[in-house]
Structure formats: C-alpha cells, structure tokens
C-alpha cells in the first residue's frame, strides 16, 4: 500500500504501518455498495504478498495467511471488519463520497474529519487487519481476514456470506469504539420502509415560497448515541410545521431530512407556500420554537438552529397527503423504547427515523429499529407499520438481522482478558452494545464460533466530525498482536507495558 502518497497529517504517527493503511483507505472512496474499487485494490495488494484470496458471491473479500512455522496446528482465527463507511457531510461542506478522498486533521491527540465522517468506523479495523497480514515477525496460527461489504446499509455482506468459506472457529471482530472494553453481544435490527404516492397541485395564488431549515444538531450513531437524547432534525421540523398549521393554511412542497438510516438526523428542510401575511410573523414564531428546542435539549443539542429563507416552488402536495404525512410523522416513535433489565445500563429497544423524503408526487421515509430482544424489535416495527396503515400508507419491514447473544463463558473472551491484563497491568471490562455488529449474522452461519469484539476509541461515528484517538489505536495494535500470539501458543505473552 506504500504506493499511495501519505498526507502530511499521517507523518510521524505510530504505529506507522497502521496509519499507512488508513491513509490508503482515506484516499479510496468506499460508500456502502461502492466498495469494489477498494476491495480490488486490497486483493491485488494481498496477492502480491503471496496471500491467498477469495471473493464470495456477496462481494466479501477473504484473505488467508499461513501459520508461523511450527504453529500450523494452532486454532485458526478469523479477523473481521467491514470495508464500507457511513457517508455524512454537513450541508455547507461540499464532498462527493464516490469521488473525493477523506481529508483528516490532527487535533489534540485525535485524528478528526471536519465537516464529514472520517471512516474510522470501520477503517481502523481494516487497517489493523492489513497490518497483521503483512507482519513477518508475529507468531500466529492460521489466519483468515474477512472484509465484508455493505455493512452500514443493512449488513448485506454478512447476510450473503458463504457458510462454508471460513475454516477458523475463533473470530475477532474489530468494529467497536471504546478502548479497554471487550464486546460479547449486540442488538439485532429491522428496517421499516414507508412509501406513498401523491398528487401534485399548483401552489395557491398570492402565496409566498419559503424554505425552513433545522440545523446545528450533533447527529451521531443511532445505536451508540440513541440513549443520550440527542435531537432529531426531522422530528423537530415536523413540530415546526404542526405549529404553522395552527396559524396559517400553508401548503407543503418538500420535506427532506437525514441521509442515513443508522445516523441521527442532523439537518432537515421543508419548502412550502405561505399566505403573504404570514411572513411578518414567521420570524417570531421560529425564534420561539428555536428557544424551546434549545431549552428541551440543553446540555445535549443546545446549538439547534431554526431559520427560513425565500425559495421557489413549482408544485405542492395535495392537502390531504400533507395532513396524513405530518400527522403520521408527528406520531411516529423516535429514540429509546425500553432499557434492558438483563443488561443494566444498556438500551434494549429503540427506533430511529433516519431518512424522510417527501415530494408532491410521492413520499418515503425509513425507520431503523434495534433491539437486544428480537421479538421486541419486531413488535416495535409492527407498531410503526400499524401507524401508517391507519392512513392506507404502505409500510414494509425488511433487512431483519439477529442480535449476537452474549456468552460470558467464552474461552476466547477469557484469553483476551488475560492478555489485556498481562499487557497493560489493569483489568478490561465487558459490554453488550445496542448498535449492530455482524457477529450475530456470522454466528448464525457458523454455529459455535467463539467471537469477541474490540477496537480503539472512536467518537462521533456516523456524523461529521468523527474522530479516533491516536494512542488507543497503538494500544489496539499491541493487544491484537498479543492475542494472536496467545491463540497460537496457548498462553499470554510476557507483559510489555505497565
């Protein structure tokens, strides 16, 4: 991967091998369903180093590395990360995720992307695995690297994974975001996709065309950050429009918000036609709503902004369609439904209204439901379907994936904990995460596979400004090498850092 020139931001970062690989990942666009160029690049890179590769029918890349001499009989280990990244950019940041490289900056010990997502989720995991594949000094057993595709848009790669392609019975997933924790379980999920056709109409005469924007929210990962009570730009904008309904007979043209099903909506906008006399009082109304929102979201999302500007409209939604959509979106659930009793402090069931796109001719929206209890997640999805059924709107469930059931007695977990203790002189912790990991799906295809997940500290995944702590990446590299050696030798290595 040395053929890719490094940006000066990576110069001097340690361990250099990890950051060289991550620099390459930043330079090659990798949106969900658009990972082919990166996958082909990695396959060529691996084969040039004598590593065997396979691409399965789903597009996943599998790379195999022979065991160190004398360690051929050691248990095989699968290293797994996904190639794609969540593509989010602020409205004032022009960025084409299909063509433009990610341009990170260094800031107080963190690598940060200003205005876009960074792709540390899950690019750091990929970089760690690539470093293992080219490491000539590490003692290890048989290794398989599984690079999945389309994780962020429904885990399509894991779903389509060939159930016979992997040989190892231990799996290290490198897709979590809190250093010092080993994850041993996660939520499952299901999408609800809503759509309804419309009937465009001509705007009323003597109406003024305006655009209302809700911006300034933090956004974030709809699994990791859902319990923090961050605002949803979509839900707030719907509240604004419902307040307008009480005062003026406006006509809605478009309502758009959110760009990813698994990200909290940071921005939303509506274009509408208002009676001319309404414009004089609109500023005060929006200022009052902005103040109310900031008060409600104090300490969480107090920078929310509600503004308006002139716009242009060619058509508006039929009045009945407008009423049905606004009432349904207003009533739709958002956020935490229930906290877990079995796993204290962890969200059991939640829902995120991630994307809305309403136009005069048709409208659609997406809800992503997550739950540690599969039946509870399906029931919440059923409730959303029932809500839209009241207005005859089509709402269908899709993409259900199972959760990863915790196994506290995992031998691999015990080994990882022992390695961590010896390497760092302190105890690690275990966690069950509300976000989705591919482990549940992979475990369904490979029953009995022993799995553990860990990773560096990443903040703001799925939102612009995503960052990764540099020091935690170095520690992850140290830990990963030590775990693989322990898997091959049967015992943790001598401590190297106290």
VENBEL-V257711 format. One record per pair of residues at least 24 apart in sequence whose C-alpha atoms are under 10 Angstrom apart, sorted by the first residue. I is the first residue (numbers start at 1). J is the second residue. Records with the same first field share a line. If there is no record, write none. Layout:
I = J / J
This chain:
1 = 25 / 41 / 42 / 44 / 45 / 46 / 130
4 = 28
7 = 103 / 104 / 105
8 = 105
9 = 103 / 104 / 105 / 106 / 111
10 = 104 / 105 / 106 / 111
13 = 470 / 471 / 474
14 = 470 / 471 / 473 / 474
15 = 131 / 470 / 471 / 473 / 474 / 475 / 477 / 478
16 = 131 / 474
17 = 127 / 128 / 130 / 131 / 132 / 134 / 135 / 477
18 = 124 / 125 / 126 / 127 / 128 / 129 / 130 / 131 / 132 / 473 / 474 / 477
19 = 124 / 127 / 128 / 131 / 470 / 473 / 474
20 = 127 / 131
21 = 123 / 124 / 126 / 127 / 128 / 129 / 130 / 131
22 = 119 / 120 / 123 / 124 / 125 / 126 / 127 / 128 / 130
23 = 101 / 102 / 103 / 104 / 123 / 127
24 = 101 / 102 / 123 / 127
25 = 83 / 84 / 101 / 102 / 119 / 120 / 123 / 124 / 126 / 127
26 = 100 / 101 / 102 / 103 / 104 / 118 / 119 / 120 / 123
27 = 99 / 100 / 101 / 102 / 103
28 = 97 / 98 / 99 / 100 / 101 / 102
29 = 84 / 85 / 87 / 96 / 97 / 98 / 99 / 100 / 101 / 102 / 119
30 = 83 / 84 / 85 / 86 / 87 / 97 / 98 / 99 / 101 / 119 / 123 / 149 / 150
31 = 83 / 84 / 85 / 86 / 87 / 97 / 98 / 99 / 119 / 149 / 150 / 152 / 153
32 = 82 / 83 / 84 / 85 / 86 / 87 / 98 / 149 / 150 / 151 / 152 / 153 / 154 / 155 / 156
33 = 59 / 83 / 84 / 85 / 149 / 150 / 151 / 152 / 153 / 156 / 157
34 = 83 / 84 / 85 / 97 / 98 / 149 / 150
35 = 59 / 60 / 82 / 83 / 84 / 85 / 98 / 148 / 149 / 150
36 = 60 / 61 / 83 / 84 / 149
38 = 83 / 84
39 = 83 / 84 / 147 / 148 / 149
42 = 130 / 147
45 = 130
46 = 130 / 133 / 134
49 = 133 / 134
51 = 133 / 134
52 = 144
53 = 144 / 145
54 = 146 / 165
55 = 146 / 147 / 148 / 161 / 165
56 = 148 / 157 / 160 / 161 / 162 / 165
57 = 157 / 160 / 161 / 162
58 = 148 / 149 / 150 / 156 / 157 / 158 / 159 / 160 / 161 / 162
59 = 147 / 148 / 149 / 150 / 156 / 157 / 158 / 160 / 161
60 = 146 / 147 / 148 / 149 / 150 / 156 / 157 / 158 / 160 / 161 / 162
61 = 145 / 146 / 147 / 148 / 149 / 157 / 161
62 = 144 / 145 / 146 / 147 / 148 / 165 / 166
63 = 130 / 133 / 143 / 144 / 145 / 146 / 147
64 = 133 / 142 / 143 / 144 / 145 / 146 / 166
65 = 132 / 133 / 134 / 140 / 141 / 142 / 143 / 144 / 145
66 = 133 / 140 / 141 / 142 / 143 / 144
67 = 138 / 139 / 140 / 141 / 142 / 143 / 488
68 = 136 / 137 / 138 / 139 / 140 / 141 / 142 / 143 / 485 / 488
69 = 139 / 140 / 141
70 = 139 / 140 / 141 / 488
71 = 139 / 140 / 141 / 142 / 485 / 487 / 488 / 489
72 = 140 / 141 / 142 / 488
73 = 141 / 142 / 488
74 = 140 / 141 / 142 / 487 / 488 / 489 / 490
75 = 140 / 141 / 142 / 143 / 167 / 168 / 169 / 170 / 487 / 488 / 489 / 490
76 = 140 / 141 / 142 / 143 / 144 / 166 / 167 / 168 / 169 / 170 / 171 / 484 / 487 / 488
77 = 140 / 141 / 142 / 143 / 144 / 145 / 166 / 167 / 168 / 169 / 170 / 171 / 172 / 450 / 451 / 484 / 487 / 488
78 = 129 / 142 / 143 / 144 / 145 / 146 / 166 / 167 / 168 / 169 / 170 / 171 / 172 / 173 / 449 / 451
79 = 125 / 126 / 128 / 129 / 130 / 132 / 143 / 144 / 145 / 146 / 147 / 168 / 170 / 171 / 172 / 173 / 174 / 453 / 480 / 484
80 = 125 / 126 / 129 / 144 / 145 / 146 / 147 / 148 / 171 / 172 / 173 / 174 / 175 / 438 / 439 / 453
81 = 121 / 122 / 123 / 124 / 125 / 126 / 127 / 128 / 129 / 145 / 146 / 147 / 148 / 149 / 151 / 172 / 173 / 174 / 175 / 176 / 437 / 438
82 = 121 / 122 / 123 / 125 / 126 / 146 / 147 / 148 / 149 / 150 / 151 / 152 / 155 / 157 / 158 / 173 / 174 / 175 / 437 / 438
83 = 119 / 121 / 122 / 123 / 125 / 126 / 146 / 147 / 148 / 149 / 150 / 151 / 152 / 157
84 = 119 / 121 / 122 / 123 / 147 / 148 / 149 / 150 / 151 / 152 / 153
85 = 117 / 118 / 119 / 120 / 121 / 122 / 123 / 149 / 150 / 151 / 152 / 153 / 461 / 462
86 = 116 / 117 / 118 / 119 / 120 / 121 / 122 / 151 / 152 / 153 / 221 / 259 / 260 / 261 / 262 / 263 / 461 / 462 / 463 / 464
87 = 116 / 117 / 118 / 119 / 152 / 259 / 260 / 263 / 462 / 463 / 464
88 = 115 / 116 / 117 / 118 / 119 / 219 / 220 / 258 / 259 / 260 / 263 / 266 / 461 / 462 / 463 / 464 / 465 / 466
89 = 113 / 114 / 115 / 116 / 117 / 259 / 266 / 462 / 463 / 464 / 465
90 = 114 / 115 / 116 / 117 / 215 / 216 / 266 / 267 / 463 / 464 / 465
91 = 115 / 116 / 215 / 266 / 267 / 268
93 = 464
104 = 465 / 466 / 467
105 = 467
106 = 467 / 468 / 470
107 = 467 / 469
108 = 469 / 470
109 = 467 / 468 / 469 / 470 / 471 / 472
110 = 457 / 458 / 459 / 466 / 467 / 468 / 469 / 470 / 471 / 472
111 = 458 / 465 / 466 / 467 / 468 / 469 / 470
112 = 458 / 459 / 460 / 464 / 465 / 466 / 467 / 468 / 469
113 = 463 / 464 / 465 / 466 / 467 / 468
114 = 464 / 465 / 466 / 467
115 = 463 / 464 / 465 / 466
116 = 462 / 463 / 464 / 465 / 466
117 = 460 / 461 / 462 / 463 / 464 / 465 / 466 / 467
118 = 458 / 460 / 461 / 462 / 463 / 464 / 465 / 466 / 467 / 468
119 = 458 / 461 / 462 / 463 / 466 / 467 / 468
120 = 175 / 177 / 456 / 457 / 458 / 459 / 461 / 462 / 466 / 467 / 468 / 469
121 = 152 / 174 / 175 / 176 / 177 / 455 / 456 / 458 / 459 / 460 / 461 / 462 / 466 / 467 / 468
122 = 151 / 152 / 174 / 175 / 176 / 177 / 455 / 458 / 461
123 = 174 / 175
124 = 174 / 175 / 455 / 456 / 458 / 468 / 473 / 476
125 = 173 / 174 / 175 / 176 / 454 / 455 / 456 / 473 / 476 / 477
126 = 174 / 175
127 = 174 / 477
128 = 174 / 455 / 473 / 474 / 476 / 477 / 480 / 481
129 = 174 / 477 / 480
131 = 477 / 481
132 = 477 / 480 / 481 / 484
135 = 481
138 = 481 / 482 / 484 / 485
139 = 481 / 482 / 484 / 485 / 486 / 487 / 488 / 489
140 = 481 / 482 / 483 / 484 / 485 / 486 / 487 / 488 / 489
141 = 168 / 484 / 485 / 486 / 487 / 488 / 489
142 = 167 / 168 / 484 / 487 / 488
143 = 167 / 168 / 170 / 171 / 484
144 = 168 / 171
145 = 171 / 172
146 = 171 / 173
148 = 438
151 = 436 / 437 / 438
152 = 260 / 261 / 262 / 263 / 436 / 437 / 462
153 = 260 / 261 / 262 / 399
154 = 189 / 190 / 191 / 261 / 262 / 368 / 398 / 399 / 400 / 401 / 436 / 438
155 = 399 / 400 / 401 / 436 / 437 / 438 / 441
156 = 399 / 401 / 438
157 = 438 / 441
158 = 401 / 437 / 438 / 439 / 440 / 441 / 442 / 443 / 445
159 = 399 / 400 / 401 / 438 / 441 / 442 / 444 / 445
160 = 441 / 442 / 445
161 = 441 / 442 / 445
162 = 442 / 445 / 446
163 = 442 / 443 / 444 / 445 / 446 / 447
164 = 445 / 446
166 = 446
167 = 446
168 = 446 / 449 / 450
169 = 446 / 447 / 448 / 449 / 450 / 451
170 = 411 / 412 / 448 / 449 / 450 / 451 / 452 / 487
171 = 412 / 439 / 442 / 443 / 449 / 450 / 451 / 452 / 453
172 = 412 / 413 / 416 / 439 / 450 / 451 / 452 / 453 / 454 / 480 / 483 / 484
173 = 437 / 438 / 439 / 451 / 452 / 453 / 454 / 455
174 = 437 / 452 / 453 / 454 / 455 / 456 / 476 / 480
175 = 436 / 437 / 438 / 453 / 454 / 455 / 456
176 = 224 / 433 / 435 / 436 / 437 / 453 / 454 / 455 / 456 / 457 / 458
177 = 224 / 453 / 454 / 455 / 456 / 457 / 458 / 459 / 460 / 461 / 468 / 469 / 472
178 = 431 / 454 / 455 / 456 / 457 / 458 / 459 / 469 / 472
179 = 428 / 429 / 454 / 455 / 456 / 457 / 458 / 469 / 471 / 472 / 473 / 475 / 476
180 = 417 / 420 / 424 / 426 / 427 / 428 / 429 / 430 / 454 / 455 / 456 / 457 / 472 / 475 / 476
181 = 417 / 420 / 427 / 428 / 429 / 430 / 431 / 432 / 453 / 454 / 455 / 456 / 457
182 = 413 / 416 / 417 / 420 / 428 / 429 / 430 / 431 / 432 / 452 / 453 / 454 / 455
183 = 406 / 413 / 429 / 430 / 431 / 432 / 433 / 437 / 451 / 452 / 453 / 454 / 455
184 = 404 / 405 / 406 / 407 / 408 / 410 / 413 / 430 / 431 / 432 / 433 / 439 / 450 / 451 / 452 / 453 / 454
185 = 372 / 403 / 404 / 405 / 406 / 407 / 408 / 430 / 431 / 432 / 433 / 434 / 435 / 436 / 437 / 439 / 440 / 451 / 452 / 453
186 = 223 / 348 / 370 / 371 / 372 / 373 / 402 / 403 / 404 / 405 / 406 / 431 / 432 / 433 / 434 / 435 / 436 / 437 / 438 / 439 / 440
187 = 223 / 347 / 348 / 349 / 350 / 369 / 370 / 371 / 372 / 373 / 374 / 377 / 401 / 402 / 403 / 404 / 405 / 432 / 433 / 434 / 435 / 436 / 437 / 440
188 = 349 / 369 / 370 / 371 / 372 / 373 / 374 / 375 / 377 / 378 / 400 / 401 / 402 / 403 / 404 / 405 / 434 / 435 / 436 / 437 / 438 / 440 / 441
189 = 349 / 350 / 351 / 368 / 369 / 370 / 371 / 372 / 373 / 374 / 377 / 378 / 381 / 398 / 399 / 400 / 401 / 402 / 403 / 434 / 435 / 436
190 = 351 / 367 / 368 / 369 / 370 / 371 / 374 / 377 / 378 / 380 / 381 / 397 / 398 / 399 / 400 / 401 / 402
191 = 261 / 262 / 351 / 352 / 366 / 367 / 368 / 369 / 370 / 377 / 378 / 381 / 395 / 396 / 397 / 398 / 399 / 400 / 401
192 = 351 / 353 / 365 / 366 / 367 / 368 / 369 / 378 / 380 / 381 / 382 / 384 / 385 / 394 / 395 / 396 / 397 / 398 / 399 / 400
193 = 355 / 364 / 365 / 366 / 367 / 368 / 384 / 385 / 394 / 395 / 396 / 397 / 398
194 = 356 / 363 / 364 / 365 / 366 / 367 / 384 / 385 / 388 / 393 / 394 / 395 / 396 / 397
195 = 356 / 357 / 358 / 362 / 363 / 364 / 365 / 366 / 388 / 393 / 394 / 395 / 396
196 = 321 / 325 / 358 / 361 / 362 / 363 / 364 / 365 / 388 / 391 / 392 / 393 / 394 / 395
197 = 321 / 358 / 359 / 360 / 361 / 362 / 363 / 364 / 393 / 394
198 = 316 / 317 / 318 / 320 / 321 / 322 / 358 / 359 / 360 / 361 / 362 / 363
199 = 315 / 316 / 317 / 318 / 319 / 320 / 321 / 359 / 360 / 361 / 362
200 = 253 / 314 / 315 / 316 / 317 / 318 / 319 / 321 / 359 / 360 / 361 / 362
201 = 251 / 253 / 314 / 315 / 316 / 317 / 318 / 319 / 360 / 361
202 = 251 / 253 / 313 / 314 / 315 / 316 / 317 / 318 / 360
203 = 250 / 251 / 252 / 253 / 272 / 273 / 274 / 313 / 314 / 315 / 316 / 317 / 318
204 = 250 / 251 / 273 / 274 / 275 / 315 / 316
205 = 273 / 275 / 276
206 = 273 / 274 / 275 / 276 / 277
207 = 250 / 251 / 272 / 273 / 274 / 275 / 276 / 277 / 278 / 279
208 = 250 / 272 / 273 / 274 / 275 / 276 / 277 / 278 / 279 / 310 / 311 / 312 / 313
209 = 250 / 251 / 252 / 253 / 271 / 272 / 273 / 274 / 275 / 276 / 279 / 309 / 310 / 311 / 312 / 313 / 314
210 = 252 / 253 / 270 / 271 / 272 / 273 / 274 / 279 / 308 / 309 / 310 / 311 / 312 / 313
211 = 253 / 254 / 255 / 269 / 270 / 271 / 272 / 273 / 307 / 308 / 309 / 310 / 311 / 312 / 313
212 = 237 / 240 / 241 / 255 / 268 / 269 / 270 / 271 / 272 / 286 / 306 / 307 / 308 / 309 / 310 / 311
213 = 237 / 240 / 255 / 256 / 257 / 267 / 268 / 269 / 270 / 271 / 305 / 306 / 307 / 308 / 309
214 = 240 / 257 / 266 / 267 / 268 / 269 / 270 / 290 / 304 / 305 / 306 / 307 / 308
215 = 265 / 266 / 267 / 268 / 269 / 303 / 304 / 305 / 306 / 307
216 = 266 / 267 / 301 / 302 / 303 / 304 / 305 / 306
217 = 264 / 265 / 266 / 267 / 297 / 300 / 301 / 302 / 303 / 304 / 305
218 = 264 / 265 / 266 / 267 / 300 / 301 / 302 / 303 / 304 / 460 / 463 / 464 / 465
219 = 258 / 263 / 264 / 265 / 266 / 267 / 301 / 460 / 461 / 462 / 463 / 464
220 = 262 / 263 / 264 / 265 / 266 / 459 / 460 / 461 / 462 / 463 / 464 / 465 / 466
221 = 260 / 261 / 262 / 263 / 264 / 265 / 352 / 435 / 459 / 460 / 461 / 462 / 463
222 = 260 / 261 / 262 / 263 / 264 / 265 / 335 / 350 / 351 / 352 / 353 / 354 / 368 / 369 / 370 / 434 / 435 / 436 / 461 / 462
223 = 262 / 263 / 264 / 335 / 336 / 347 / 349 / 350 / 351 / 352 / 368 / 369 / 370 / 371 / 433 / 434 / 435 / 436
224 = 262 / 263 / 346 / 347 / 433 / 434 / 435 / 436 / 459 / 460 / 461 / 462
225 = 263 / 264 / 335 / 434 / 435 / 460 / 461
226 = 263 / 264 / 334 / 335 / 336 / 347 / 350 / 351 / 352 / 434 / 435
227 = 335 / 336 / 337 / 338 / 339 / 345 / 346 / 347 / 350 / 434
228 = 300 / 301 / 335 / 336
229 = 296 / 297 / 299 / 300 / 301 / 334 / 335 / 336
230 = 264 / 265 / 266 / 297 / 298 / 299 / 300 / 301 / 302 / 335
231 = 264 / 265 / 266 / 293 / 294 / 296 / 297 / 300 / 301 / 302 / 304 / 334 / 335
232 = 257 / 258 / 263 / 264 / 265 / 266 / 267 / 268 / 301 / 304 / 334 / 335 / 352 / 353 / 354
233 = 257 / 258 / 264 / 265 / 266 / 267 / 268 / 269 / 304 / 305 / 306 / 353 / 354
234 = 258 / 264 / 265 / 266 / 267 / 268 / 269 / 270 / 329 / 330 / 353 / 354 / 355 / 356
235 = 265 / 268 / 326 / 329 / 330 / 331 / 332 / 333 / 334 / 353
236 = 267 / 268 / 289 / 290 / 293 / 304 / 306 / 330
237 = 267 / 268 / 269 / 270 / 289 / 306 / 330
238 = 268 / 269 / 270 / 325 / 326 / 327 / 328 / 329 / 330 / 331
239 = 289 / 326 / 327 / 329 / 330
240 = 270 / 285 / 286 / 289 / 290 / 306
241 = 270 / 272 / 326 / 330
242 = 323 / 326 / 327 / 330
243 = 285 / 286 / 289
244 = 274 / 278 / 282 / 285 / 286
245 = 323 / 326
247 = 278 / 281 / 282
248 = 274 / 275 / 277 / 278
249 = 273 / 274 / 275 / 278 / 319
250 = 274 / 275 / 278 / 316 / 319 / 322
251 = 275 / 315 / 316 / 317 / 318 / 319 / 322 / 323
252 = 313 / 315 / 316 / 317 / 318 / 319 / 321 / 322 / 323 / 326 / 358 / 359 / 360
253 = 312 / 313 / 314 / 315 / 316 / 317 / 318 / 322 / 358 / 359 / 360 / 361
254 = 313 / 315 / 316 / 317 / 322 / 356 / 357 / 358 / 359 / 360 / 361 / 362 / 363
255 = 325 / 326 / 356 / 357 / 358 / 359 / 360 / 363
256 = 355 / 356 / 357 / 358 / 359 / 363 / 364 / 365
257 = 353 / 354 / 355 / 356 / 357 / 358 / 365
258 = 353 / 354 / 355 / 356 / 357 / 365 / 366
259 = 354 / 355 / 356 / 357
260 = 353 / 354 / 355 / 356 / 366 / 368 / 462 / 463
261 = 352 / 353 / 354 / 355 / 356 / 365 / 366 / 367 / 368 / 369
262 = 351 / 352 / 353 / 354 / 355 / 366 / 367 / 368 / 369 / 370 / 435 / 436 / 462
263 = 352 / 353 / 354 / 355 / 368 / 461 / 462 / 463
264 = 334 / 335 / 352 / 353 / 354 / 355 / 462 / 463
265 = 352 / 353 / 354 / 355 / 356 / 463
266 = 304 / 354 / 463 / 464
267 = 304 / 305
268 = 306 / 355 / 356 / 357
269 = 306 / 307 / 308 / 357
270 = 308 / 357 / 358 / 359
271 = 308 / 309 / 310 / 311 / 312 / 313 / 316 / 359
272 = 310 / 311 / 312 / 313 / 315 / 316 / 317
273 = 311 / 312 / 313 / 315 / 316
279 = 308
282 = 307 / 308
283 = 307 / 308
314 = 360
315 = 359 / 360 / 361
316 = 359 / 360 / 361
317 = 358 / 359 / 360 / 361 / 362 / 363
318 = 360 / 361
321 = 360 / 362 / 363 / 391
322 = 358 / 359 / 360
324 = 388 / 390 / 391 / 392 / 393
325 = 358 / 363 / 364 / 388 / 391 / 393
327 = 388 / 391
328 = 384 / 387 / 388 / 389 / 390 / 391 / 393
329 = 353 / 356 / 365 / 387 / 388
331 = 384 / 387 / 388
332 = 367 / 383 / 384 / 387 / 388
333 = 367 / 380 / 383 / 384 / 387
334 = 367 / 368 / 369
335 = 369
336 = 369 / 370 / 371
337 = 369 / 370 / 371 / 376 / 377 / 380
338 = 371 / 376
339 = 371 / 372
340 = 371 / 372 / 373 / 434
342 = 372
343 = 372 / 431 / 432 / 433
344 = 432
345 = 432
346 = 372 / 431 / 432 / 433 / 434
347 = 371 / 372 / 432 / 433 / 434 / 435
348 = 372 / 373 / 374 / 376 / 377 / 433 / 434
349 = 373 / 374 / 376 / 377 / 378 / 380 / 434
350 = 376 / 377 / 380 / 434
351 = 377 / 380 / 381 / 384
364 = 393 / 394 / 395
365 = 395
366 = 395 / 396 / 397
367 = 395 / 397
368 = 397 / 398 / 399 / 400
369 = 397 / 400
370 = 400 / 401 / 402 / 403 / 434 / 435 / 436
371 = 402 / 403 / 434 / 435 / 436
372 = 402 / 403 / 404 / 405 / 432 / 433 / 434 / 435 / 436
373 = 402 / 403 / 404 / 405
374 = 400 / 401 / 402 / 403
401 = 436 / 437 / 438 / 440 / 441 / 444
402 = 436 / 437 / 438 / 439 / 440 / 441 / 442 / 443 / 444
403 = 434 / 435 / 436 / 437 / 438 / 439 / 440 / 441 / 443 / 444
404 = 432 / 433 / 436 / 437 / 438 / 439 / 440 / 441 / 442 / 443 / 444 / 451
405 = 432 / 439 / 440 / 443
406 = 431 / 432 / 440 / 451 / 452
407 = 450 / 451 / 452
410 = 449 / 450 / 451 / 452
411 = 450 / 451 / 452
412 = 449 / 450 / 451 / 452 / 483 / 487
413 = 450 / 451 / 452 / 453
414 = 452
415 = 483 / 486 / 487 / 490 / 491 / 492
416 = 452 / 453 / 454 / 479 / 480 / 482 / 483 / 484 / 486 / 487 / 492
417 = 483 / 492
418 = 483 / 486 / 491 / 492 / 493
419 = 479 / 480 / 482 / 483 / 484 / 485 / 486 / 491 / 492 / 493 / 494 / 495
420 = 478 / 479 / 480 / 482 / 483 / 492 / 493 / 495
421 = 492 / 495 / 498
422 = 482 / 492 / 493 / 494 / 495 / 496 / 497 / 498
423 = 475 / 478 / 479 / 482 / 483 / 492 / 493 / 494 / 495 / 496 / 497 / 498
424 = 475 / 478 / 479 / 495 / 496 / 497 / 498
425 = 495 / 496 / 497 / 498
426 = 498
430 = 454
454 = 479 / 480
455 = 479 / 480
